[in-house]
Amino acid sequence: MQPRMIVVMGDEALQTLNELELPLAESIEPREGELQRLTPTIDALYVPDIDDSLDTDDAKQRFWSAFRVLGEWYDQLPPY
């Protein structure tokens, strides 16, 4: 099974993903809450690191605002 979406949580995960050198992969930028194309068949969503997001209300809101895009992406998938 191949993923259709990868949620990248924080800078360390972003760096690791970009170093994998996946076939046909494009580099993902740290743009929170923006869908990006990783490969022709896989999208990526960058969100803040969840562990860092638990410390303050502003950080929690920033995380959930970025993560909310995943639901919008899912709603646009065609029915099976």
C-alpha positions as CSV (number, residue, x, y, z in Angstrom):
1,M,0.0,0.0,0.0
2,Q,1.3,3.4,-0.9
3,P,0.5,6.5,1.1
4,R,-1.4,9.4,-0.5
5,M,-0.4,11.9,2.2
6,I,2.5,12.3,4.6
7,V,2.1,14.7,7.6
8,V,5.5,16.1,8.5
9,M,5.6,17.1,12.1
10,G,8.4,19.6,12.7
11,D,11.8,20.5,11.4
12,E,13.5,17.3,12.3
13,A,11.0,15.1,10.5
14,L,11.2,17.5,7.5
15,Q,14.9,17.2,7.3
16,T,14.7,13.4,7.5
17,L,12.0,13.2,4.8
18,N,14.0,15.5,2.5
19,E,17.2,13.4,3.0
20,L,15.4,10.1,2.0
21,E,15.9,10.8,-1.8
22,L,12.6,9.1,-2.7
23,P,12.2,8.5,-6.5
24,L,10.6,11.5,-8.2
25,A,10.4,13.4,-4.8
26,E,10.4,17.1,-4.6
27,S,11.9,18.9,-1.5
28,I,9.2,19.9,1.0
29,E,9.4,23.4,2.5
30,P,8.5,24.3,6.1
31,R,5.3,26.1,5.0
32,E,2.7,25.3,7.8
33,G,-0.7,24.2,6.6
34,E,0.1,24.2,2.9
35,L,-0.3,21.1,0.8
36,Q,2.8,20.3,-1.2
37,R,3.6,17.7,-3.7
38,L,6.1,15.2,-2.5
39,T,5.9,12.8,-5.5
40,P,3.4,12.5,-8.3
41,T,1.2,10.3,-6.2
42,I,2.0,11.5,-2.6
43,D,1.2,14.9,-1.1
44,A,2.8,16.3,2.1
45,L,1.6,18.6,4.8
46,Y,4.0,20.3,7.1
47,V,2.8,21.1,10.6
48,P,4.7,22.2,13.7
49,D,6.2,19.5,16.0
50,I,3.4,18.2,18.2
51,D,5.6,18.0,21.3
52,D,6.5,21.6,21.1
53,S,2.9,22.5,20.4
54,L,1.7,21.4,23.8
55,D,3.4,24.1,25.7
56,T,1.2,27.2,25.0
57,D,-2.2,28.0,23.7
58,D,-0.7,29.9,20.8
59,A,1.4,26.9,19.8
60,K,-1.6,24.6,20.1
61,Q,-3.7,26.8,17.9
62,R,-0.8,27.1,15.3
63,F,-0.6,23.3,15.2
64,W,-4.3,22.7,14.8
65,S,-4.7,25.4,12.2
66,A,-2.0,23.8,10.1
67,F,-3.3,20.2,10.7
68,R,-6.9,21.2,9.8
69,V,-5.9,21.3,6.1
70,L,-5.7,17.4,6.3
71,G,-9.4,17.2,6.8
72,E,-10.0,19.6,3.9
73,W,-7.7,17.4,1.7
74,Y,-9.5,14.3,2.7
75,D,-13.0,15.8,2.0
76,Q,-11.9,16.4,-1.6
77,L,-10.9,12.8,-2.3
78,P,-13.2,11.1,-4.8
79,P,-15.5,8.4,-3.3
80,Y,-14.6,4.8,-3.8
